[in-house]
Amino acid sequence: MSELFVIRNQLGHYWGKGKAWVDGSEARAVMRASHRDEAVNTLVELSSKDFELRGEVVQVEANPRGEPVIEPSQIPLPVDPEDGEDAVEEAENPA
């Protein structure tokens, strides 16, 4: 198995391929870098946009499918108020 690098924040969430934090329950959605400096550069960019971010680059093993072997966060992802309203509206008024 090869080594990969992922970015984890202070809540145990991982930076995702969709440019948003994910809880790590789906490893394929987690952004991975094959080189540490790539992950560090991404973390620096994220930190410059969010001064409260306390992130770290973590070296992890890759499974046979090339996905990172990570432990999902036990802390739920925060719900964006705008996204939450849309989800409620869609549930009440399905198209």
Backbone as numpy.savetxt, mean C-alpha at the origin, in Angstrom:
# Nx Ny Nz CAx CAy CAz Cx Cy Cz
13.77 -18.08 -4.12 12.93 -16.90 -4.12 13.81 -15.66 -4.12
13.31 -14.61 -4.75 14.09 -13.39 -4.83 13.61 -12.38 -3.79
14.37 -11.33 -3.65 14.07 -10.28 -2.68 13.36 -9.12 -3.38
12.39 -8.54 -2.70 11.67 -7.36 -3.17 11.67 -6.32 -2.06
11.33 -5.10 -2.43 11.23 -4.02 -1.46 9.84 -3.41 -1.56
9.20 -3.21 -0.41 7.88 -2.60 -0.35 7.94 -1.43 0.63
6.94 -0.55 0.55 6.86 0.60 1.45 5.70 0.37 2.41
6.00 0.48 3.71 4.99 0.28 4.75 4.92 1.54 5.60
3.71 1.98 5.93 3.57 3.17 6.77 3.43 2.81 8.24
3.22 3.82 9.08 3.18 3.62 10.52 1.99 2.79 10.97
0.98 2.62 10.12 -0.19 1.82 10.45 -0.09 0.39 9.93
1.02 0.10 9.27 1.19 -1.24 8.72 0.59 -1.41 7.34
0.11 -0.31 6.73 -0.44 -0.37 5.38 0.71 -0.26 4.38
0.47 -0.77 3.18 1.49 -0.80 2.14 1.09 0.12 0.99
2.11 0.71 0.36 1.84 1.55 -0.80 1.47 0.64 -1.96
0.35 0.94 -2.62 -0.17 0.06 -3.66 0.17 0.51 -5.06
-0.02 -0.40 -6.00 0.20 -0.10 -7.41 -0.74 0.98 -7.91
-1.91 1.09 -7.29 -2.90 2.09 -7.68 -2.65 3.45 -7.07
-1.46 3.66 -6.54 -1.04 4.92 -5.92 -1.94 5.30 -4.75
-2.26 4.30 -3.93 -3.03 4.50 -2.71 -2.59 3.44 -1.71
-2.85 3.68 -0.43 -2.47 2.72 0.60 -3.41 1.54 0.58
-2.86 0.34 0.72 -3.65 -0.90 0.79 -3.27 -1.63 2.07
-4.16 -2.50 2.53 -3.90 -3.19 3.80 -2.98 -4.40 3.68
-2.69 -4.82 2.47 -1.77 -5.94 2.27 -2.45 -7.29 2.20
-3.78 -7.31 2.27 -4.48 -8.59 2.20 -4.40 -9.20 0.80
-4.20 -8.37 -0.21 -3.99 -8.83 -1.58 -2.58 -8.42 -2.00
-1.67 -9.33 -1.95 -0.26 -9.02 -2.21 -0.04 -8.49 -3.62
-0.87 -8.91 -4.57 -0.67 -8.46 -5.95 -0.94 -6.96 -6.12
-1.66 -6.35 -5.18 -1.97 -4.93 -5.26 -0.88 -4.05 -4.66
0.10 -4.65 -4.01 1.16 -3.89 -3.33 2.26 -3.54 -4.32
2.67 -2.26 -4.31 3.78 -1.83 -5.16 5.05 -2.49 -4.66
5.82 -3.01 -5.58 7.09 -3.65 -5.21 8.19 -3.10 -6.10
9.37 -3.06 -5.55 10.54 -2.60 -6.30 11.61 -3.68 -6.20
12.33 -3.86 -7.28 13.39 -4.87 -7.25 14.68 -4.31 -6.67
14.77 -2.97 -6.59 15.96 -2.33 -6.03 15.54 -1.40 -4.89
16.33 -1.40 -3.84 16.03 -0.58 -2.66 15.94 0.90 -3.01
16.82 1.40 -3.88 16.82 2.83 -4.18 15.54 3.27 -4.87
14.90 2.39 -5.65 13.61 2.72 -6.26 12.56 2.95 -5.18
12.52 2.06 -4.21 11.55 2.18 -3.12 11.84 3.41 -2.26
13.10 3.69 -2.01 13.46 4.87 -1.22 13.03 6.14 -1.95
13.25 6.21 -3.26 12.83 7.39 -4.03 11.32 7.59 -3.94
10.57 6.50 -4.05 9.11 6.59 -3.94 8.71 7.06 -2.55
9.36 6.55 -1.52 9.06 6.95 -0.15 9.36 8.44 0.06
10.44 8.93 -0.50 10.78 10.36 -0.39 9.69 11.20 -1.05
9.22 10.78 -2.23 8.15 11.51 -2.91 6.88 11.52 -2.07
6.53 10.37 -1.49 5.33 10.29 -0.65 5.47 11.17 0.59
6.65 11.16 1.20 6.89 11.95 2.41 6.82 13.45 2.13
7.20 13.85 0.93 7.16 15.27 0.60 5.72 15.76 0.44
4.79 14.85 0.12 3.38 15.21 -0.03 2.60 15.06 1.27
3.08 14.21 2.18 2.38 13.94 3.44 3.39 14.00 4.58
3.44 15.15 5.25 4.46 15.33 6.30 4.20 14.47 7.53
2.99 13.90 7.68 2.70 13.03 8.82 3.09 11.58 8.56
3.49 11.27 7.35 3.85 9.90 6.98 5.12 9.46 7.70
5.06 8.31 8.30 6.23 7.67 8.90 6.37 6.32 8.22
7.03 6.33 7.09 7.15 5.12 6.29 8.52 4.50 6.37
8.58 3.27 5.92 9.85 2.57 5.87 9.86 1.65 4.66
11.05 1.43 4.15 11.25 0.48 3.06 11.58 -0.85 3.72
10.82 -1.88 3.35 10.98 -3.20 3.96 11.37 -4.20 2.89
12.42 -4.96 3.17 12.85 -6.02 2.26 12.05 -7.27 2.59
11.42 -7.86 1.56 10.59 -9.05 1.75 10.94 -10.10 0.71
10.53 -11.31 0.98 10.70 -12.40 0.02 9.59 -12.32 -1.03
9.87 -12.87 -2.20 8.85 -12.98 -3.25 8.37 -14.42 -3.30
7.07 -14.60 -3.50 6.55 -15.95 -3.66 6.83 -16.43 -5.09
6.53 -17.66 -5.42 6.82 -18.15 -6.78 6.16 -17.34 -7.90
5.08 -16.63 -7.58 4.40 -15.80 -8.58 5.00 -14.40 -8.67
6.02 -14.12 -7.87 6.67 -12.82 -7.89 5.99 -11.77 -7.03
5.03 -12.19 -6.21 4.33 -11.27 -5.32 5.04 -11.22 -3.97
5.00 -10.08 -3.30 5.67 -9.99 -1.99 4.96 -10.83 -0.93
5.75 -11.46 -0.09 5.21 -12.21 1.05 5.18 -11.24 2.22
3.99 -10.75 2.55 3.83 -9.72 3.58 2.74 -10.11 4.56
2.77 -9.46 5.72 1.74 -9.66 6.73 0.73 -8.52 6.59
-0.54 -8.84 6.33 -1.55 -7.78 6.20 -1.69 -6.97 7.49
-2.03 -5.70 7.34 -2.23 -4.83 8.49 -3.50 -5.22 9.23
-3.46 -5.15 10.55 -4.63 -5.40 11.37 -5.47 -4.14 11.57
-4.92 -3.00 11.15 -5.61 -1.72 11.28 -6.35 -1.44 9.98
-7.67 -1.20 10.03 -8.42 -0.95 8.80 -7.96 0.32 8.11
-8.11 0.34 6.79 -7.78 1.53 6.02 -8.76 2.64 6.36
-8.30 3.88 6.43 -9.23 4.98 6.69 -10.17 5.15 5.50
-11.42 5.50 5.78 -12.40 5.71 4.72 -12.40 7.18 4.35
-12.25 7.44 3.05 -12.31 8.81 2.56 -13.78 9.25 2.60
-14.10 10.37 3.26 -15.50 10.79 3.37 -16.19 10.91 2.01
-15.48 11.38 1.00 -16.08 11.50 -0.33 -16.40 10.13 -0.91
-15.49 9.18 -0.76 -15.72 7.83 -1.27 -16.85 7.16 -0.52
-16.93 7.38 0.78 -17.97 6.77 1.59 -19.36 7.23 1.19
-19.51 8.53 0.86 -20.80 9.04 0.43 -21.22 8.42 -0.88
-20.28 8.27 -1.82 -20.59 7.66 -3.11 -21.04 6.23 -2.93
-20.38 5.51 -2.04 -20.72 4.11 -1.82 -22.12 3.99 -1.23
-22.48 4.90 -0.32 -23.82 4.87 0.27 -24.86 5.19 -0.79
-24.60 6.22 -1.62 -25.54 6.58 -2.67 -25.74 5.44 -3.66
-24.65 4.76 -4.04 -24.76 3.65 -4.97 -25.55 2.50 -4.36
-25.39 2.26 -3.07 -26.13 1.18 -2.41 -27.62 1.51 -2.34
-27.93 2.80 -2.10 -29.33 3.19 -2.00 -30.00 3.30 -3.36
-29.25 3.73 -4.38 -29.80 3.94 -5.72 -29.00 3.17 -6.76
-29.13 1.85 -6.80 -28.35 1.09 -7.78 -28.79 1.44 -9.20
-27.85 1.46 -10.11 -28.15 1.84 -11.50 -28.79 0.71 -12.27
